[in-house]
Amino acid sequence: MTHNDIFKALADETRLRCLTLLAREGNLCVCELCHATDLSQPKISRHLASLRNQGIVVDRRQGQWVFYEIDADLPRWAQDIVQTASEGLRDCIPFATDIARLKKMKGRPQRCCAA
């Protein structure tokens, strides 16, 4: 992961939305991210794969669901940037809407998936 990778990730709104939710929640499954962002599973999965390939997030399979979280081995400066972006955008649209949708998702936090 290079400095260019983190800034490219943050430059795309879908990836930024996913990262801000992951920074806030710790880990989420694909269906939670789809529900929160109101975007299709293929679109979310494509962006998560990009983030995983860049070494920004890691995934873990649990049954039929795949959970993502920000890679703990991400350099501290990159973690700080993602966290600061998440905190700074929390009241902005579409990020505030994403958070509100996720909070209202049926079946949470028991997991998964009731969308």
trRosetta pair geometry for C-beta under 8 A, 3 or more apart (Angstrom, degrees):
i j d omega theta_ij theta_ji phi_ij phi_ji
1 5 4.9 -118 -155 69 70 148
1 6 6.8 65 173 -47 109 89
1 54 5.8 77 -112 157 88 74
1 55 3.8 -124 -51 78 106 121
1 56 6.3 128 -120 -64 136 67
1 74 6.7 -35 73 -127 166 75
1 75 7.2 -156 90 -1 119 99
1 78 6.9 -2 135 -71 134 171
2 5 4.9 113 52 -4 67 99
2 6 7.7 -136 96 0 43 82
3 6 6.1 -54 -154 35 38 106
3 7 6.5 26 155 -9 68 110
3 78 7.9 -149 -110 -81 57 101
4 7 6.0 -66 -148 45 32 104
4 8 5.9 34 156 -22 70 109
5 8 5.8 -56 -144 37 27 110
5 9 6.3 30 156 -22 63 106
5 54 4.3 163 -168 -167 122 117
5 55 7.1 35 139 47 160 92
5 56 6.8 -164 141 -51 111 109
6 9 5.6 -52 -150 34 31 114
6 10 6.4 24 154 -13 65 108
6 54 7.9 163 -65 149 46 131
6 56 6.6 141 -101 -101 71 120
6 78 4.7 -139 -93 -134 151 107
6 81 6.2 84 157 76 135 145
6 82 7.5 -105 -157 -53 111 95
7 10 5.6 -54 -142 42 35 108
7 11 6.2 45 153 -32 65 105
8 11 5.5 -52 -147 26 31 117
8 12 7.3 22 158 -14 61 100
8 54 7.6 -157 73 -115 114 153
9 12 6.7 -67 -164 32 31 100
9 15 4.8 -125 -169 144 70 140
9 16 7.4 137 140 -68 68 63
9 19 6.7 92 147 -48 115 146
9 50 7.5 168 -108 123 87 105
9 51 5.9 85 -132 -106 125 85
9 54 6.2 -161 -63 81 120 162
9 56 5.6 67 -89 -47 168 170
10 15 7.2 -107 -77 103 21 107
10 16 5.3 72 -150 -93 51 101
10 19 7.1 -71 -93 51 71 156
10 81 7.3 -82 -60 144 150 116
10 82 7.6 -143 -82 -97 112 69
10 85 6.3 -132 -135 -97 123 167
11 16 7.7 175 37 -48 11 117
12 15 4.2 62 79 19 108 110
12 16 6.4 177 84 -13 51 88
12 47 7.0 -160 119 -132 137 115
13 16 5.5 -58 -142 40 30 113
13 17 6.1 34 158 -23 66 104
13 94 7.8 70 177 34 117 120
14 17 5.7 -51 -148 33 29 112
14 18 6.6 28 153 -15 63 105
14 37 7.2 74 -139 -170 76 153
14 39 6.6 89 -129 -99 111 175
14 43 6.6 -107 -145 156 153 104
14 44 7.3 -143 -179 -101 115 54
14 47 4.8 -130 120 -83 116 161
15 18 5.7 -54 -149 38 34 111
15 19 6.2 31 154 -17 67 108
15 47 4.9 -152 -76 -172 76 115
15 50 6.7 -74 -93 85 128 123
15 51 5.9 159 -144 -64 107 110
16 19 5.7 -55 -142 40 30 110
16 20 6.2 30 158 -20 65 105
16 85 6.9 -100 -154 154 100 138
16 89 7.7 81 158 -4 112 176
17 20 6.0 -54 -145 35 27 108
17 21 6.5 25 156 -15 62 107
17 36 7.9 175 160 115 107 106
17 37 5.3 98 135 -107 140 119
17 94 6.5 -16 -106 88 127 110
17 95 6.5 -154 -120 -95 76 73
17 98 5.7 170 -165 -74 105 160
18 21 5.9 -60 -152 39 30 109
18 22 6.2 26 154 -16 67 110
18 33 5.6 25 -120 -149 91 131
18 37 7.3 -32 -69 -51 72 144
18 44 6.9 139 -86 -149 126 86
18 47 6.0 162 -7 116 149 124
18 48 6.4 -146 -170 -79 159 81
18 51 6.9 -131 99 -27 135 156
18 57 8.0 -56 134 -50 117 155
18 68 7.6 -6 176 98 114 148
19 22 5.6 -56 -142 41 32 110
19 23 6.1 36 156 -23 67 105
19 51 7.1 -177 -70 -123 98 144
19 56 7.3 -42 -103 150 118 129
19 57 7.7 -135 -99 -58 79 116
19 70 7.0 73 -146 -85 80 108
19 82 5.4 -106 168 -146 119 110
19 85 7.3 24 109 87 118 130
19 86 7.1 -123 125 -70 78 103
20 23 5.7 -49 -144 34 31 113
20 24 6.4 28 155 -17 62 108
20 82 7.8 -157 -83 -176 50 78
20 85 6.3 -106 -88 117 97 93
20 86 4.1 159 -140 -113 73 79
20 89 5.7 -71 -118 73 151 127
20 90 7.5 -173 180 -80 122 65
20 95 5.5 -42 113 -133 159 118
20 98 7.5 98 87 79 114 146
21 24 5.7 -60 -149 39 31 110
21 25 5.8 -3 165 7 69 117
21 28 6.1 -16 133 -7 113 156
21 32 8.0 177 158 127 137 101
21 33 6.3 153 85 -113 152 82
21 36 5.7 106 -114 115 150 161
21 37 7.8 -99 -29 -51 148 97
21 98 5.9 -99 -73 144 115 128
21 99 7.3 -170 -106 -82 83 67
21 102 6.7 150 -141 -56 119 156
22 25 6.3 -68 -126 53 26 90
22 26 7.3 -85 -173 88 58 9
22 27 6.9 23 -143 -106 85 32
22 28 6.1 -117 -92 15 71 106
22 57 6.6 -61 -162 -110 172 122
22 68 6.2 -66 -103 113 131 97
22 69 5.9 162 -164 -135 111 42
22 70 5.3 136 131 -37 121 87
23 70 6.3 45 -82 -31 66 142
23 82 5.2 -173 -80 141 132 99
23 83 5.3 -178 -163 -98 129 55
23 85 7.7 130 8 71 165 85
23 86 3.8 -135 83 -49 139 160
24 86 5.7 -166 -49 -180 85 129
24 90 7.4 123 -89 -105 131 109
24 99 6.9 -63 131 -107 171 108
25 28 5.3 57 92 -54 143 104
25 32 7.9 -147 133 139 170 142
25 102 7.3 -102 -67 161 140 152
26 69 6.1 -17 156 -126 54 116
27 60 7.8 -12 -158 34 144 114
27 67 5.0 42 164 169 116 113
27 68 6.4 176 -151 84 76 36
27 69 3.8 -46 -93 -70 90 108
28 32 4.2 -123 -170 84 103 130
28 33 5.4 118 120 -51 129 87
28 36 7.7 -34 -165 -2 155 140
28 67 6.7 175 94 -148 19 76
28 68 6.2 -21 64 56 69 83
28 69 7.8 132 15 -78 57 65
28 102 7.8 -59 -121 -137 138 132
29 32 5.0 99 55 5 71 102
29 33 7.3 -139 98 -1 38 88
29 62 7.9 -92 -94 47 119 110
29 65 4.5 -25 -142 180 139 120
29 66 6.4 125 -148 74 80 42
29 67 4.9 -53 -84 -90 69 69
29 68 7.5 127 -116 9 25 75
29 111 7.1 117 -13 -146 131 102
29 112 5.0 26 23 -123 157 162
29 113 6.6 -114 90 -76 141 116
30 33 5.7 -59 -152 39 34 110
30 34 6.2 36 151 -21 68 105
30 41 6.2 64 150 -143 118 89
30 44 5.8 139 -160 112 85 125
30 45 5.9 18 -139 -78 135 85
30 48 6.8 -101 -104 -1 94 162
30 65 7.1 -163 27 -158 89 77
30 66 5.5 39 -21 64 112 93
30 68 7.3 83 -66 -10 66 111
31 34 5.4 -49 -144 36 35 115
31 35 6.2 36 155 -20 65 105
31 41 7.4 -13 -92 -101 61 108
31 65 6.9 -70 6 -126 112 109
31 112 6.1 134 54 179 128 116
31 113 4.0 20 94 -137 160 149
31 115 5.2 -161 173 9 106 134
32 35 5.7 -53 -146 37 30 111
32 36 6.1 28 156 -18 65 109
32 102 6.4 55 -179 -132 93 99
32 105 6.5 136 -130 108 76 176
32 108 7.1 94 -115 -88 114 125
32 112 7.0 -85 -41 -126 100 116
32 113 7.3 -129 -48 -118 70 103
32 115 7.7 -165 -85 -50 38 126
33 36 5.8 -54 -140 39 30 110
33 37 6.0 6 167 1 65 114
33 39 8.0 -37 137 56 81 103
33 44 5.0 145 111 -160 116 139
33 48 7.4 119 76 -63 169 126
33 68 7.4 7 -37 40 141 126
34 37 6.5 -71 -140 50 21 93
34 38 7.8 72 166 -98 54 11
34 39 6.1 -114 -137 73 61 64
34 40 6.9 -16 -138 175 110 13
34 41 5.2 -21 -89 -80 146 65
34 44 5.1 -115 -76 -5 77 154
34 115 6.8 95 87 162 106 173
35 38 7.5 14 -175 -71 26 50
35 101 6.2 -171 142 145 76 110
35 102 6.7 116 100 -98 101 59
35 105 5.0 76 134 -106 149 126
35 115 4.4 -132 -79 -110 122 129
36 98 4.5 54 160 -169 97 80
36 99 7.3 36 -156 -71 114 22
36 101 4.9 149 -134 87 45 109
36 102 3.9 8 -99 -63 112 97
36 105 7.2 -56 -64 -47 74 131
37 44 6.7 149 51 -89 139 114
37 94 7.5 70 -140 134 70 131
37 98 5.5 6 -84 -116 59 110
37 101 7.7 -161 -29 70 19 147
38 101 6.7 -121 -42 -125 94 169
39 43 4.9 -95 162 83 112 131
39 44 5.5 134 95 -53 111 94
40 43 4.6 91 63 8 86 104
40 44 7.0 -160 92 -3 44 87
41 44 5.9 -58 -142 42 31 108
41 45 5.9 31 161 -19 68 111
42 45 5.7 -58 -140 41 28 111
42 46 6.2 33 159 -25 64 106
43 46 5.8 -54 -149 32 28 113
43 47 6.7 19 156 -11 62 107
44 47 6.0 -63 -152 41 31 106
44 48 6.1 29 153 -18 68 110
45 48 5.6 -55 -142 40 31 111
45 49 6.2 37 156 -24 65 104
46 49 5.8 -52 -151 32 27 113
46 50 6.8 30 149 -19 60 103
47 50 5.5 -49 -152 32 36 115
47 51 6.5 36 151 -16 66 104
48 51 5.5 -53 -148 39 36 112
48 52 6.2 37 152 -21 67 105
48 57 6.5 -70 -157 77 77 147
48 59 7.3 81 158 -74 118 122
48 68 5.6 -111 -149 -79 124 157
49 52 5.5 -52 -144 37 32 113
49 53 6.2 32 155 -19 65 107
50 53 5.8 -55 -145 37 28 110
50 54 6.4 22 156 -13 63 109
51 54 5.9 -60 -147 41 29 108
51 56 4.5 -81 -169 67 82 114
51 57 4.4 35 129 15 115 112
51 68 7.7 65 89 -166 131 138
52 55 7.7 44 177 -70 32 23
52 56 7.5 -91 -72 52 22 70
52 57 5.4 -60 -78 77 64 86
52 58 6.8 100 -127 -109 89 29
52 59 5.9 -22 -103 -16 137 107
52 68 7.5 -104 -69 -126 105 112
55 71 6.1 -51 170 12 62 167
55 73 7.8 -69 179 89 103 104
55 74 7.2 152 136 -95 85 78
56 70 6.8 -50 160 -140 70 74
56 71 6.2 -171 162 10 18 110
56 74 6.2 51 -138 -101 50 128
56 78 7.4 -124 -122 160 87 134
56 82 7.9 143 -168 -75 109 142
57 68 5.0 17 168 -174 133 106
57 69 6.4 161 -154 83 87 26
57 70 5.7 -64 -102 -104 72 37
57 71 5.9 -167 -123 -31 14 82
58 68 7.2 160 81 -148 37 62
58 69 6.2 -20 59 63 82 77
58 70 8.0 39 15 138 78 14
58 71 4.8 102 -26 -95 98 81
58 72 7.8 -40 11 7 134 75
59 66 5.2 1 -173 179 122 105
59 67 6.7 149 -156 78 65 44
59 68 5.2 -32 -98 -93 78 72
60 66 7.3 156 76 -158 34 61
60 67 5.1 -22 62 63 87 97
60 69 7.8 3 5 10 107 104
61 65 7.3 154 -155 88 56 44
61 66 5.4 -32 -99 -102 67 74
61 67 7.8 173 -91 19 18 75
62 65 5.4 -19 68 71 84 94
62 66 7.7 155 22 -98 68 26
62 67 6.1 25 5 -9 114 114
62 112 8.0 103 86 24 117 125
65 111 7.7 -149 68 178 168 102
65 112 5.0 69 -85 77 164 143
65 113 6.6 146 -94 -31 129 115
69 72 7.9 15 119 -40 115 81
70 74 6.1 -56 166 4 94 145
70 79 6.8 119 145 -117 137 85
70 82 6.3 156 -122 114 147 162
71 74 4.6 117 78 -39 91 92
74 78 4.8 -107 166 87 104 122
74 79 5.2 131 96 -58 112 88
74 82 7.7 13 131 2 156 139
75 78 4.7 87 64 8 83 104
75 79 7.1 -152 96 -6 41 87
76 79 5.5 -54 -146 37 35 113
76 80 6.2 38 154 -22 67 105
77 80 5.6 -53 -151 34 30 115
77 81 6.6 33 151 -21 63 103
78 81 5.6 -49 -149 32 35 113
78 82 6.5 33 154 -15 65 104
79 82 5.9 -57 -149 39 31 109
79 83 6.1 28 155 -17 66 111
80 83 5.8 -57 -143 41 29 110
80 84 6.0 29 158 -19 65 109
81 84 5.9 -56 -143 38 27 109
81 85 6.3 28 156 -18 63 107
82 85 5.8 -56 -148 37 29 111
82 86 6.3 31 153 -21 64 107
83 86 5.6 -54 -148 35 31 114
83 87 6.4 25 156 -14 65 107
84 87 5.9 -56 -145 40 30 107
84 88 6.0 25 158 -16 65 114
85 88 5.9 -62 -141 43 26 109
85 89 5.9 8 166 -6 65 118
86 89 6.4 -70 -140 44 20 98
86 90 6.7 47 157 -60 59 92
87 90 6.0 -28 -154 -17 30 118
89 92 4.8 -70 -159 39 66 118
89 95 4.4 101 140 -3 101 168
90 95 6.0 -108 -115 129 23 123
90 96 6.5 80 157 -83 47 75
90 99 6.7 38 -156 -35 80 155
91 95 7.7 13 38 85 16 108
91 96 5.4 33 -150 -74 28 125
92 95 5.2 47 72 35 78 112
92 96 6.2 165 63 -17 24 101
93 96 6.0 -54 -79 39 52 101
93 97 5.8 46 -133 -15 78 112
94 97 4.9 -59 -163 45 66 118
94 98 5.9 75 138 -31 85 98
95 98 5.5 -48 -148 30 34 115
95 99 6.6 33 154 -17 64 103
96 99 5.8 -53 -151 35 33 111
96 100 6.4 32 151 -18 65 107
97 100 5.7 -55 -147 38 32 111
97 101 6.3 33 155 -20 66 105
98 101 5.9 -55 -148 36 28 110
98 102 6.4 27 155 -19 63 108
99 102 5.8 -57 -150 36 29 111
99 103 6.5 31 153 -20 64 106
100 103 5.8 -55 -151 34 31 113
100 104 6.5 17 156 -9 64 111
101 104 6.0 -69 -151 44 30 104
101 105 6.8 54 149 -52 65 91
102 105 5.6 -29 -155 -9 36 119
102 108 7.3 54 173 -31 69 176
103 108 7.9 -131 -145 84 24 141
105 108 4.8 62 86 -8 101 126
105 114 7.0 135 162 69 83 95
105 115 6.4 -32 -151 -86 107 84
106 114 4.1 -101 104 117 93 131
106 115 7.4 162 52 -82 88 35
107 110 5.9 -94 -178 54 62 102
107 111 7.3 109 149 -85 96 10
107 112 6.9 97 138 -134 126 32
107 113 6.4 116 106 -162 154 23
107 114 2.8 154 -24 0 136 128
107 115 7.6 -93 36 -36 132 52
108 111 7.2 49 -116 -66 58 53
108 114 7.6 -129 -25 35 64 114
